[in-house]
């Protein structure tokens, strides 16, 4: 079977079957219709997108389900909050070429695509101008020339959107061009697809990552222990057993994972699969996300509880991104 056919019948088919209508989401979870008007209004600002694999991990009839809260559009998103802006992390100031952001010494980031497999309501790039960024390999030339001309850059991060939304062919072409730049040594892929669309982790993808001369690092994004089960757990185990370094970064979210128990269980499930907890991010203050904010005091208390319950390697670093700082800032 050709790789194109595999992708049409595999993860791409799963993506095509994802839920995009708030009414369908509420119906599938047997939730009241009175949620629908607000959900439709919020989805006009930032569309709903939920893969069915992720949906199957939600509890039917539970409006406070922690996975549902990450994806259900709410009226709170339409409330203006002081200090919350469209570009909270100042990506615009870091743009060195189309698709290329350079904030920190030694590494730079490529906006590989604007597409995602899930629309997380707390997304810090929910208003990013993706239409201004490259979509074809030829359009990447200015960014590639900029990277090639800066020998201080050792590591490239592929982000987005989600870089694993690229087909294997397009991803392979981009990675090959990066690998041809002599001073690059590492390739970091930031992705939520192994969590929400696990069948994206295919033999073809693993071959692609193992064959590049660059050292691949996969950073996944799970926020709650109930995400890391079934097909998701198997996808993570597959990545680890392929010999890849796999890290997890989470965002601390009110009403989702702001409890000691949730964070401890998440770290334990990840460690049991061979995935290292990496960062626990405080919320970026992006327009429409204020209802997710957790206080620094509560965040530090959660980390203290994790240190008391877990080995040190299972405790993520609590950080936030502050524009202009040379690294993520510990909280």
ZITA-V15549 format. One record per backbone hydrogen bond with DSSP energy under -1.0 kcal/mol. CO is the residue of the C=O (numbers start at 0). NH is the residue of the N-H. E is the energy in kcal/mol with one decimal. If there is no record, write none. Layout:
co = <CO:CO>
nh = <NH:NH>
e = <E:E>
This chain:
co = <1:2:3:4:5:6:9:10:11:12:14:18:20:21:22:23:24:25:26:28:31:32:34:35:36:37:38:39:41:48:49:50:51:53:54:58:61:64:67:67:69:73:74:75:80:84:86:90:93:96:98:99:99:100:103:105:105:107:108:109:109:114:119:122:124:127:128:129:136:137:139:140:141:142:143:144:146:149:153:153:154:155:156:157:158:161:162:166:167:168:169:170:171:172:173:174:175:177:180:184:185:186:187:188:191:191:192:196:197:199:201:202:203:204:205:206:214:216:217:218:219:223:226:228:229:230:231:232:233:234:235:236:237:238:239:244:245:246:247:249:252:252:258:259:260:261:262:263:264:265:266:267:269:270:275:277:278:279:280:283:284:285:288:289:291:294:295:296:297:298:299:300:301:302:303:304:305:310:311:316:317:318:319:321:328>
nh = <5:6:7:8:9:11:13:14:15:16:17:49:24:25:26:27:28:30:29:60:34:35:38:39:40:41:42:43:45:118:18:54:55:56:57:61:64:68:70:71:120:76:77:78:83:286:89:93:101:99:110:95:96:108:106:153:154:156:100:111:158:161:122:125:127:129:131:132:139:140:143:144:145:146:147:148:149:152:184:185:107:187:109:189:111:164:165:170:171:172:173:174:175:176:177:178:179:180:183:214:155:216:157:218:194:195:196:199:200:201:205:206:207:208:209:210:186:188:246:190:248:226:228:231:233:234:235:236:237:238:239:240:241:243:242:217:275:219:277:280:255:256:262:263:264:265:266:267:268:269:270:271:274:273:247:316:249:318:251:285:84:288:291:292:253:298:299:300:301:302:303:304:305:306:307:308:309:313:314:279:330:281:328:324:319>
e = <-2.4:-2.3:-1.8:-2.0:-1.6:-1.2:-1.9:-2.3:-2.1:-1.2:-1.7:-2.1:-2.0:-2.5:-2.2:-2.7:-1.6:-2.6:-1.1:-3.0:-1.4:-1.9:-1.8:-2.7:-2.0:-2.6:-2.2:-1.1:-1.8:-2.0:-3.0:-2.0:-2.3:-1.2:-2.1:-1.6:-1.5:-2.4:-1.7:-2.4:-2.9:-1.4:-2.0:-1.4:-1.9:-1.4:-1.4:-1.1:-2.6:-2.6:-2.6:-2.2:-1.1:-3.3:-1.3:-2.5:-1.9:-2.8:-3.1:-1.6:-2.8:-2.6:-1.8:-1.1:-1.5:-2.2:-1.9:-2.0:-1.2:-1.3:-2.7:-2.8:-2.0:-2.4:-2.6:-1.6:-1.6:-1.6:-3.3:-1.9:-1.9:-3.2:-3.2:-2.5:-1.5:-2.1:-1.6:-2.8:-2.8:-2.2:-2.0:-2.7:-2.5:-1.8:-1.9:-2.9:-1.1:-1.9:-1.7:-2.7:-2.0:-2.6:-3.3:-3.1:-1.2:-2.3:-2.9:-2.1:-2.0:-1.5:-2.2:-2.4:-2.1:-2.2:-2.3:-1.9:-2.6:-2.9:-2.6:-2.7:-2.3:-2.1:-1.5:-1.6:-2.1:-2.1:-2.4:-2.4:-2.2:-2.0:-2.3:-2.7:-1.1:-1.6:-2.0:-2.8:-2.0:-3.0:-3.2:-3.3:-1.9:-1.9:-1.9:-2.6:-2.5:-2.2:-2.2:-2.2:-2.5:-2.4:-2.7:-2.3:-2.7:-1.5:-2.4:-2.1:-2.5:-2.1:-3.0:-2.3:-2.2:-1.7:-2.2:-1.7:-2.8:-2.3:-2.7:-1.8:-2.0:-2.0:-2.2:-2.1:-2.1:-2.5:-1.6:-1.1:-2.3:-2.1:-1.6:-2.9:-2.2:-3.0:-2.8:-2.2:-1.9>
